[in-house]
């Protein structure tokens, strides 16, 4: 049995090593720069194809659903006109503010009467009257 290099048929071939001089290094740098530019151009081309394909799919879906969108808009307009005709159909969204008197007077569970555990009003200063 021989070694692996004899069996593979590539016994006499060696990988080419770049020349060690300055010219060889400059050629290697130039070849690398060319490869980077070609890769960048290919990526831009691929991105362009993907964007154009996406726009075509979007336009196709908009075109195919135009009747459905028109029908839904008509239904929404009819529903809005019905709500305007009905009395009390106006809905104002907002925050509910509780009754301050109800919140200030907690009720006991047994009697459902206001509890007297709230502090009393401070007495008015002498000389001041509510009628003045």
LUMNUKOL-700083 format. One record per residue: z, y, x of N, C-alpha, C in turn; residue in one letter. Coordinates in steps of 0.2 Angstrom, whole numbers, plus 5000, padded with zeros to 4 digits. Example, Ala and Ser with C-alpha at 12.3 -4.5 7.8 and 13.67 -1.06 7.14 Angstrom:
<mipas>
     nZ     nY     nX    caZ    caY    caX     cZ     cY     cX   residu
   5039   4972   5066   5039   4978   5062   5039   4984   5066        A
   5035   4989   5064   5036   4995   5068   5039   5000   5064        S
</mipas>
This chain:
<mipas>
     nZ     nY     nX    caZ    caY    caX     cZ     cY     cX   residu
   5000   4994   5004   5000   5000   5000   5000   5006   5004        X
   4996   5011   5002   4996   5017   5006   5000   5023   5002        X
   5000   5028   5005   5004   5034   5002   5000   5037   4996        X
   5004   5041   4993   5001   5044   4987   4995   5048   4988        X
   4995   5052   4994   4989   5056   4995   4983   5052   4997        X
   4983   5046   4999   4977   5042   5000   4975   5039   4994        X
   4979   5038   4989   4977   5035   4983   4974   5040   4978        X
   4976   5046   4978   4974   5051   4974   4966   5054   4975        X
   4964   5053   4981   4957   5055   4983   4957   5062   4985        X
   4963   5065   4986   4963   5072   4988   4966   5073   4995        X
   4965   5068   4999   4969   5067   5005   4967   5073   5010        X
   4960   5075   5010   4958   5080   5015   4958   5087   5012        X
   4960   5088   5006   4960   5095   5003   4967   5098   5003        X
   4967   5104   5005   4973   5108   5005   4972   5114   5001        X
   4977   5117   4998   4977   5123   4994   4976   5128   4999        X
   4971   5133   4996   4970   5139   5001   4975   5144   5001        X
   4977   5146   5006   4983   5151   5007   4979   5157   5008        X
   4982   5163   5005   4979   5169   5006   4980   5171   5014        X
   4975   5175   5016   4975   5177   5023   4981   5182   5024        X
   4984   5181   5029   4991   5185   5031   4989   5192   5032        X
   4983   5194   5033   4982   5201   5035   4983   5206   5030        X
   4982   5212   5031   4983   5218   5027   4977   5218   5021        X
   4971   5216   5024   4966   5215   5019   4967   5210   5014        X
   4970   5204   5015   4971   5199   5011   4977   5201   5006        X
   4982   5205   5008   4987   5207   5003   4984   5213   4998        X
   4979   5217   5001   4976   5222   4996   4972   5218   4991        X
   4968   5213   4993   4964   5209   4989   4969   5206   4983        X
   4974   5203   4985   4979   5200   4981   4982   5205   4976        X
   4983   5211   4978   4986   5216   4974   4981   5218   4969        X
   4975   5219   4971   4969   5221   4967   4968   5216   4961        X
   4968   5209   4963   4966   5204   4959   4972   5204   4953        X
   4978   5205   4955   4984   5205   4951   4983   5211   4946        X
   4981   5217   4948   4980   5222   4944   4974   5221   4939        X
   4969   5218   4941   4963   5216   4937   4966   5212   4931        X
   4970   5207   4933   4972   5202   4928   4977   5205   4923        X
   4981   5210   4925   4985   5213   4921   4981   5218   4916        X
   4976   5221   4918   4972   5225   4914   4968   5221   4909        X
   4966   5215   4911   4962   5211   4906   4967   5208   4901        X
   4973   5206   4903   4978   5204   4898   4980   5209   4893        X
   4980   5215   4896   4982   5221   4891   4976   5222   4886        X
   4970   5222   4889   4964   5223   4884   4964   5217   4879        X
   4965   5211   4881   4965   5205   4876   4971   5206   4871        X
   4977   5208   4873   4982   5209   4868   4980   5215   4863        X
   4977   5220   4866   4975   5225   4861   4970   5223   4856        X
   4965   5219   4858   4960   5216   4854   4964   5211   4849        X
   4968   5207   4851   4972   5203   4846   4976   5207   4841        X
   4979   5212   4843   4983   5216   4839   4978   5219   4834        X
   4973   5222   4836   4968   5225   4831   4965   5220   4826        X
   4964   5214   4828   4962   5209   4823   4967   5207   4818        X
   4974   5207   4821   4979   5205   4816   4980   5211   4811        X
   4980   5217   4813   4981   5223   4809   4975   5223   4804        X
   4969   5223   4806   4963   5223   4801   4964   5217   4796        X
   4966   5211   4799   4966   5206   4794   4972   5207   4789        X
   4977   5210   4791   4983   5212   4786   4981   5217   4781        X
   4977   5222   4784   4974   5227   4779   4970   5224   4774        X
   4965   5219   4776   4961   5216   4771   4964   5212   4766        X
   4970   5208   4768   4974   5205   4763   4977   5209   4758        X
   4980   5215   4761   4983   5220   4757   4978   5223   4752        X
   4973   5225   4754   4968   5227   4749   4965   5222   4744        X
   4964   5216   4746   4962   5211   4742   4968   5210   4736        X
   4974   5210   4738   4979   5209   4733   4980   5215   4728        X
   4979   5221   4731   4979   5227   4727   4974   5227   4722        X
   4968   5224   4724   4962   5224   4720   4963   5219   4714        X
   4966   5213   4716   4966   5208   4711   4972   5209   4706        X
   4977   5213   4708   4982   5215   4703   4982   5221   4700        X
   4976   5225   4700   4976   5231   4697   4976   5231   4690        X
   4974   5226   4686   4974   5226   4679   4982   5224   4677        X
   4985   5220   4681   4992   5219   4679   4996   5225   4680        X
   4995   5229   4686   4999   5235   4687   4998   5240   4681        X
   4991   5241   4679   4990   5245   4673   4993   5243   4667        X
   4993   5237   4665   4997   5234   4659   5004   5236   4660        X
   5007   5235   4666   5014   5236   4666   5016   5243   4665        X
   5012   5248   4668   5013   5255   4667   5012   5257   4660        X
   5008   5254   4656   5007   5256   4649   5013   5254   4645        X
   5016   5248   4647   5022   5245   4643   5028   5250   4645        X
   5028   5252   4651   5034   5256   4653   5034   5263   4649        X
   5028   5265   4649   5027   5272   4645   5028   5271   4638        X
   5026   5265   4635   5028   5264   4628   5035   5264   4627        X
   5039   5260   4631   5046   5259   4631   5049   5266   4631        X
   5047   5270   4636   5050   5277   4637   5049   5281   4631        X
   5043   5281   4628   5042   5285   4622   5047   5282   4616        X
   5048   5276   4615   5052   5273   4610   5059   5275   4611        X
   5062   5276   4617   5068   5278   4619   5069   5285   4617        X
   5064   5289   4618   5065   5296   4617   5065   5297   4609        X
   5062   5293   4605   5062   5294   4598   5068   5292   4595        X
   5072   5287   4598   5078   5285   4595   5083   5290   4596        X
   5087   5291   4591   5093   5295   4592   5098   5292   4597        X
   5101   5295   4601   5106   5293   4605   5104   5288   4611        X
   5097   5288   4612   5095   5283   4617   5094   5286   4624        X
   5097   5292   4625   5098   5295   4631   5103   5292   4635        X
   5102   5290   4641   5107   5287   4646   5107   5291   4652        X
   5113   5294   4653   5114   5298   4659   5119   5294   4663        X
   5116   5292   4669   5120   5288   4674   5125   5293   4678        X
   5131   5290   4679   5136   5294   4682   5142   5291   4683        X
   5147   5294   4685   5154   5291   4686   5158   5293   4680        X
   5162   5288   4678   5166   5289   4672   5173   5291   4675        X
   5175   5297   4672   5182   5300   4674   5186   5298   4668        X
   5192   5295   4670   5197   5293   4665   5201   5298   4662        X
   5204   5297   4656   5208   5302   4653   5214   5304   4657        X
   5215   5310   4659   5220   5311   4663   5227   5310   4660        X
   5228   5312   4654   5234   5311   4650   5236   5304   4649        X
   5231   5299   4648   5232   5292   4648   5234   5289   4654        X
   5231   5292   4660   5233   5289   4666   5240   5292   4669        X
   5242   5297   4666   5248   5300   4669   5254   5297   4665        X
   5253   5294   4659   5259   5291   4655   5258   5284   4655        X
   5261   5280   4660   5260   5273   4659   5265   5271   4653        X
   5262   5265   4651   5266   5263   4645   5270   5256   4647        X
   5275   5255   4643   5279   5249   4645   5276   5244   4641        X
   5276   5238   4643   5273   5232   4640   5276   5230   4633        X
   5282   5231   4632   5286   5228   4626   5285   5233   4621        X
   5285   5240   4622   5285   5244   4616   5279   5248   4615        X
   5274   5248   4620   5268   5251   4620   5269   5259   4619        X
   5275   5261   4621   5277   5268   4620   5276   5271   4627        X
   5275   5277   4628   5275   5280   4635   5282   5279   4638        X
   5282   5278   4644   5288   5277   4648   5290   5284   4650        X
   5297   5284   4651   5300   5291   4652   5302   5291   4660        X
   5298   5288   4664   5300   5288   4671   5296   5293   4675        X
   5292   5297   4672   5289   5302   4675   5293   5308   4676        X
   5292   5312   4682   5297   5318   4682   5296   5323   4677        X
   5301   5327   4675   5300   5332   4670   5297   5338   4673        X
   5294   5342   4669   5291   5348   4671   5297   5353   4674        X
   5295   5356   4679   5300   5361   4682   5301   5367   4677        X
   5307   5369   4677   5309   5374   4672   5305   5381   4674        X
   5303   5385   4669   5300   5391   4671   5305   5396   4674        X
   5302   5400   4678   5307   5405   4681   5309   5410   4676        X
   5315   5413   4676   5318   5417   4671   5313   5424   4671        X
   5312   5427   4666   5308   5433   4665   5301   5432   4664        X
   5299   5425   4665   5292   5424   4663   5291   5421   4657        X
   5287   5423   4653   5286   5419   4646   5279   5417   4645        X
   5278   5412   4641   5272   5410   4640   5268   5414   4636        X
   5271   5419   4632   5267   5423   4628   5264   5429   4631        X
   5266   5431   4637   5264   5437   4641   5258   5436   4644        X
</mipas>
